[in-house]
């Protein structure tokens, strides 16, 4: 997965000009609130990383987040590298 493509998608979405599904937005906001009050901020960060990966490449396998553990899966991606790259 291209970090440059991911960064471009992330920046474009951050401008707030793209249409947002209100249902998904409400769910993400609620999870964010729960993570903040419950001290589990890594959960929301991981969700956003997964959403970014899917936005960059619709073929990404969200169950294969470590390419080194997903031999032969061309749709695996490194969640850690993606989030650190943006």
Secondary structure, DSSP 8 states (H G I E B T S, - for coil): --HHHHHHHHHHHHTT-S---HHHHHHHHHHHHHHHHHT-HHHHHHHHHHHHHHHH-TT--TT---GGGSTT-TT---HHHHHHH-
